[in-house]
């Protein structure tokens, strides 16, 4: 039987919250067709009254009406996110408030992308569940809905049959995990390749990597330096090397870098290396090869990784290379 996926949108929704997962599911169908297999997914967009629904970017999407389509057993029901204004309006829509919970509860799995978690929370669909949401909304979500457990770091979370993602592009990561769950890892990997994704990110990866934090806070010349670091993790990245790259004396570099980053060069470089290692291990790369790729001796790598993540690199690889989604099954 095909996997029916319905995504709820509303005026002002974030386009990528819906189009990202749709692209993943439709590409999975393409990959399966290339393998001479039947398509796995039937995808539809739904809204309160149907018709064209305008996104926040001005692009409109045709939808089926919740008001006229009786709730039926779906495989997957997702809610797209939006900024605060559109969210407040949709939460007052009587059709959404009456129909969406029935659609969700009849589905094998349901969830949201980005701030769509507010819709689920308001409709009491995630009480007692652990969820992800956009980093900027996590605290307000937790404060407004104390029965909901909010993971402020994960890019997506699976808690039983509830799947939620952090925001925008993380809906792609969550949809890839769904495809891996539905059709196998090989199909999900082929989808990721066709979409030219840099990496399939595991759900427990932080919304902001140490490198991205550094890039966001770095002032000239450290912004260019952080870009260079990303491409040279396997090389020596000690203070003399970094200072020379930045065109500063070692003492001046250490002082200015620590002030700008609020962290010493050694500690930040180690964090960036360990975060890169976590991604490589999640892809199934051997522990020794991972250590080499991120520029850490094997013995030091194992100790640093366990200190940072609470488990050995080998155990992390065994746990996460098999399954992309962090599960909170109960």
N, C-alpha and C positions, 0 to 999 in steps of 0.2 A: 504494500500500500504506500502511496506517496506520502511524504511528510508535509503536511499542510502548515504553512507559516503565515500568520497574520500580524501585521505591524500597525499599531494604532498611532495615527498622527493627528494634528490639530493646527489651526492657524498659528503661525509663528514658530513652528517646530524647527529644530536644527536639522537641516537637510542630511548631513553626513551621518547623523544618528540612525536614520532609516536607510539611506542609500548604501552605507558601508556594509551592514549585514546583508542587504539584498544582493549586492555584488558578490559577496562570498557565497551565498546559497546558489545564485544563478551560475556562478563559475563552477561550483561543484557539479551542477547539472551538465555543464559543458565537458568537464573532465570525464564524467561517467559516460557521456555520449561518445567521447573519443575512445573509450575502452569498450564500446559497444554494449553498454549497460543502460538500463532504463534510468531516466532522470529521477532523482531522489526527492526533489522539493517542488511544491506548488506554493507560490508566493503571492500574497495579496496585501494591499494597503487598505486600511479601514479608517473611517472617521465618523463623527457623530451623525451627519446627515448625508454623507457621500459627496461625490462630485470632486471638483478641483479644490485642493487645499494648498494655500500659499505658505511657503516656508519663510524663515527669517531672512534668507538670502534673496527672496523674490521669486524663486523657482516654484512652480505649482506642480502638484502631483495628483493624479486621478485616484479616487478611492471608492470603495464600496461603503454603503451606509450601515452603521451599527443599528440605526433605528428601524431598518426594514429587514435586516438579515437576522433571523433567530439564532441565539447562541447554539453552537453545536460543538461536538468534541473535536478539537483541533490537536495537533501535535505541539505547536509552539505559538505562544501569544506574547508579543513584545510591545512595550510602550516607548516611544521616542521621547527624548528630552527637549528642553527649551529654556529660555531665560525666564526670569521671575514673572514678568507680565503675562505672557502666554500661558504659563503654568497656572497662575491664579484664575485665569478665565476658564481653562478647561476643567479645573476642579469645581467650577460652578455649573458645568454643563450637565443637566439632568439625565441626558441620554448616556453620556459616558459614565456617570456615577451609578446608573442603574444597570447598564449593559456590560460594561467592562469587567466588573467582578465575576459575572456569570460566565463570560468568555474565558477568563483566566482560570477559574475553578474547573471548567470542563476540559482544559488543556492538559496534555501530559506534562508540559513544562511551560512556565511563563516567567516573564522578567522585564527588564528595562535597560535602556541605554542612557547614560548620563543622568540628568536630573529627572528622568522619567520615574525614578524611585519615589519622588514626591507623590506622584499619582498613585503608585502602588501602596504607599504608606497611608495616604488619605483614605483609600478604599479598604484599608485594613487587610491587605493581601500579604504583608510581610511582617506582621507582628511576630516577635520571637525569632525572626530570621536574621542571619548575617548578610549584609548587602554591601555593595560598592556604589559609589556615586562620584560625581565630579569633585575634585579636590576642594573647589571653592564652595561647595554646597554641603560638605560632610558635617560640619559642626552645626549648621542650622537644621539639617535633617535630623541629627541626633537629638538636638534640643527640642524640636517640635514633636518628635515621635519617640518618646523614651522607650517604647516597647521594641523598637527596631535597633539591632546591633549594627553599627556602621564601622566598616573597615576603611579607615582613612587612607591606607597605603595601597591596597591591592588594585590592579587594573581591572580585574573582574573576579567575581566570587560565585561559586555554585554551592547553594545550601539546599540539599534535597532536590526538589524539582524547580527551585527558584534560581534563575540566573540573572545577575545584574553586573553591569560594567560601569567603569569610572566616568567615561565621557568621550564623546566624539570618536576619535580613531580607535579607542579601546573596544567599541562595538564590533569592529573588525576582528580583533583578537578573540573576543567572546564567541563570535559566529564561527570562527575557525575551530575553536575548541568544540563547539556543537557539531560541526561537520566531522571532526575526528571521532567524536562520540557516536555519531550516527552511521558513518560510512567507513571509518578506519583512518589511521594516521597517514597512510600513503596518499589518499585522496586529499586530505587537508594540506599535506605538504605540496602537492601538485597545484592546489588552489593558491597557496601562498606564492609559489613561483610565478604563476600566471599573473598574479596581481603585483608582482615585482616588489614584494615586501622584503624589508631588510632582514627581518628575523620573525619567527613565530614566538611571541612573548608568552611565558607562563603567567597564569593569573595572579600569582603572588608577587610578581615583579612590582616594584614601587612605581607610582604614577610619575615621580620625578627621579631619574637616576642621579647618582652623584655627579656624573659628567654634565647632565643637563642643568643641574643646580649651579655647577661651576660656570657653565656657559651663560646662564641667565644673570649671574651676579658679577661676572668678570668685567673689569674695565681694561681698556687698552693699556699695555699690549697683551693682557692675559686671555682675552677672548680668542685671538688667533692661536695662542699657546695651547689652549684647551682643545681646539680643533686638531692641532698637530699631535697632542698627546693621544687622542682617540685612535689615530692611525699608526701609532708607534709604541703600543703597550708592551710589545715583546722586547723592546730595547731598554738600555739603561736610562732611567728617568730620575737620576739623583739631582740634588740642588745645583751642582756645577753645570750639568747638562741643560737643565731648565733655565738657569740664569743666563747661560750663553745664548740660548735660543731667544730669550726675551731681551737680550742686549743690555743686561744689567750686571753689576757686580754681585757676587754671591750674597753678601750681607744685605745689600739694598734689595735684592730680589726676595730674599727670605722675609724681610720686614714688610715690604709692600704686598707680597703675595698673601701672607698671613693676615694682614689687615683687610685686604679685599675679600678673601675667601672665608675668613673667620676659622681657618684651619691651616695647619702646617702643610707644606708641600708633600712631605712623606705620608702623612695620614690621608690626605685627599687622593694622592696617586694610588695608594693601597685600596681605598674604597672604590675607586673607578675600576681598578683591576679585578677586584672581587665581584663587582657587579657584572662586569663583562664575562667573568668565569661562570657566573650563575646562568647566564644566557646560553653559553656554549655547552654547559653540562645538561641543560634542559633540552638541547638539540641532540644529545646522546654522544657527545665527544668524550673520548677517554680522558681520565683524570690527569695523567701525565702530560698528554698533548695539550689539554686545557691550560695547565700550569705554564707550559712553554709558551703558548699563544699569548698569555697575559703577562709574561715577563717575571714570573715568580718561581724560585726553586721549589721542587716538589715538596720537600720537608717543610719549608716555611709556608707554602701555599696551603697545605692541609691544616696546619695550626691556625693560620689567619682566617681561613674559611670557616672553620668550626667555631672560632671565637666570635665571628661576625654573624653567622647564621644558625648556630646551635646544633650543627650536625656536620659529619664529614662530607667532603666532596663526593665520595663514592656513594654514600647513602642518598645524598641530594639527587645525584644522577639517576639512581634506581627509582626514586620516588617520582621524579618529574619528567624524565625522558619518556616514560610510558604514557603519561596522561598530562595534558596541558592545563586542565582546570583544577584549581584548589577546591576540594570538595568538603562540604560540611554536612554530609549525609547523616541523618539521625534515625 
